[in-house]
Amino acid sequence: MPHQKKLPDFVAALDLGSNSFHMIVARLQEGQLHIVDRMREMVRLADGLDENHSIRPEVQQVALDCLQRFGQRIKELPHGAVRAVGTNTLRNASNSIEFLAQAEQALGHPIDIIAGIEEARLIYLGVSHSLATTPQKRLVMDIGGSSTELIVGESFSPDYMESMEMGCVTLTQRFFGDGKISSGNIKKALLYARLELEPHLNNYRKWGWQQAIGASGTIRAVRSVVVKADWCKGGITLSALKKLVEALEESGKIENIKLDGLSTERAPVFVGGVIILLATFEALGIEEMSVSDGALREGLLYDLLGRLQHEDVRSQSVEHLTRRYHLDRVHAERVRFTAQYCFRQAALPWGFDDEDESQWLNWAATLHETGLAIAHSSHHQHAAYILAHSDIPGFTQQEQRILATLVRSHRRKFPAKSFKELPKQWQRHAKELAILLRLACILNRSRSTTPLPAFTLIASDHQLHLQFPENWLSERPLTHADLDEEKDHLEAIDYQLSFE
């Protein structure tokens, strides 16, 4: 089997937000994280989108220069010790794929894009680890550059999450783009934010909470301003927020905003964030909110720690999907066992030197029949769609595409084009994992409860040879026919299959 991972001494997490980029570095000691460094730069990706929703070249350069500086700090960290994620602007930018290729080169580590719901889950994870454990239910809020996340949860478990398409940068652009602050555009901005919140209010009220917690640069800046102005003592109160909005209106223009506790770099997008916060207070009846130092990047670190210590939330998500789609667990386990049997024999010649690859094969084997919940015809394609487009906790968008591609490939014609769309470092090994999954599905197609015999798989470069016990294959003409057909499928992607 592949070797077990040695835990790294240091780990890092990067949040490529729509407003600013953040990085934290932590020492991993006796299973605990100890923050040793923090870096932050204002990049404002959301403010750098053109009319085609493409990140402008000059803003890309600012971002790449920032990532290069971050990369110098973590260049010695091994593969797997760094988690870097992009959020809403990179989710939606039309040229995000091209930008990510340059960004990964500048940083020296892979960068993933996460869905809004996954961002919310990670934010809650970061906040819950930064606070004392209590039995109280919490409402956690994070205002980013172009999205706002609201999560209700208890202890370390989120119960209800939403990610809304409004943030401090985008709301400021939309209603205060000319730099003027008036009662009229404040009212319009508040109405817009309330309309964005409206579809979700009943669900939040149904879940309920005893404590409201803010977790973002915007909310920390608001807390700093209202406390220094002596409008409240520690957290943020509704009355203090209203006084802050009045002070912003009195400024008249964004360029005139001068508030003690507000940095000059945050001032240009501050009014949009304040409006979102006030709208949420009013819509949900919040009277007071405390502020947490934990946020998305801390959540990334704790999620990474879980993966390193084999407490991967992705495995929990796969288990949830098996229940949700009523999968045949017994058959899936047969396929998984056979796929791993093949994996062990192909690991060395095909260069599978990472236990993660074994795990991906497990997940794909477990979920390969997900599409049967829709229809038997083309169920591999239905499964791929489900896995690519569902909100699956723990998986990034790229990871969901990898899982969907493996499952899509388990039968019929081999979808070579799909593998070319995967991250470059995954293209070959994902293809070879798919081949092993295909063989496992073929050998278990009868769904027989009789165990397969011990067989030998010899792999070398683009070749595979299967050796079965004497007469076993000749007594199973349908399996023989399936393997004959598989020879043609694999030949189309330049892999040679032989068997006896």
Number of C-alpha atoms within 10 A of each C-alpha: 16 16 9 10 12 7 15 15 12 20 24 26 25 26 22 27 24 27 25 19 21 21 22 21 23 19 17 16 12 6 12 11 17 13 16 11 12 13 13 14 17 16 22 22 26 27 20 18 18 12 7 10 15 19 23 16 13 10 17 19 16 15 22 21 16 20 25 17 13 22 18 12 16 19 14 10 17 13 12 17 19 24 21 22 21 22 22 27 26 24 18 12 18 15 15 18 14 9 19 18 14 15 23 18 15 19 22 20 20 18 22 22 24 26 21 21 21 22 31 28 26 25 27 35 26 25 26 26 17 15 12 8 11 10 8 12 19 23 25 28 28 26 26 26 30 24 23 25 24 25 24 24 22 18 17 14 13 21 14 16 22 18 20 18 16 24 28 28 27 23 27 26 17 12 22 21 15 11 15 15 24 17 14 10 15 20 13 12 22 22 15 18 24 19 13 17 20 13 9 14 14 11 12 18 12 8 14 15 16 9 15 20 22 26 24 21 20 26 26 19 19 24 27 19 22 25 18 16 16 11 18 18 13 16 20 27 20 18 14 24 23 15 14 22 18 14 14 23 20 14 17 15 16 21 13 15 20 14 18 12 16 20 13 12 10 17 17 21 24 25 27 27 27 25 27 24 25 22 21 21 18 13 15 15 11 16 13 18 21 17 20 21 14 20 27 25 27 30 24 27 27 18 22 23 20 15 17 17 12 10 13 15 17 18 19 13 16 19 14 13 17 17 11 11 15 13 19 14 13 12 20 23 14 21 27 23 15 21 26 22 18 23 23 14 15 21 19 14 11 18 11 20 14 14 14 15 18 19 13 18 23 22 21 28 29 25 27 28 25 27 24 18 14 13 12 11 10 14 20 24 19 22 24 25 19 15 23 19 13 11 18 21 20 25 21 21 19 17 19 22 22 26 22 25 28 30 31 28 25 26 22 13 14 22 17 14 8 17 21 13 14 17 17 10 9 14 16 14 15 21 21 18 25 24 23 23 29 23 21 22 23 20 20 20 14 12 14 11 10 8 9 13 9 9 12 15 17 16 19 12 10 14 15 17 14 16 15 16 11 9 9 14 16 12 10 10 11 14 17 18 12 14 19 14 13 23 16 16 19 17 14 13 13 11 16 19 19 15 16 13
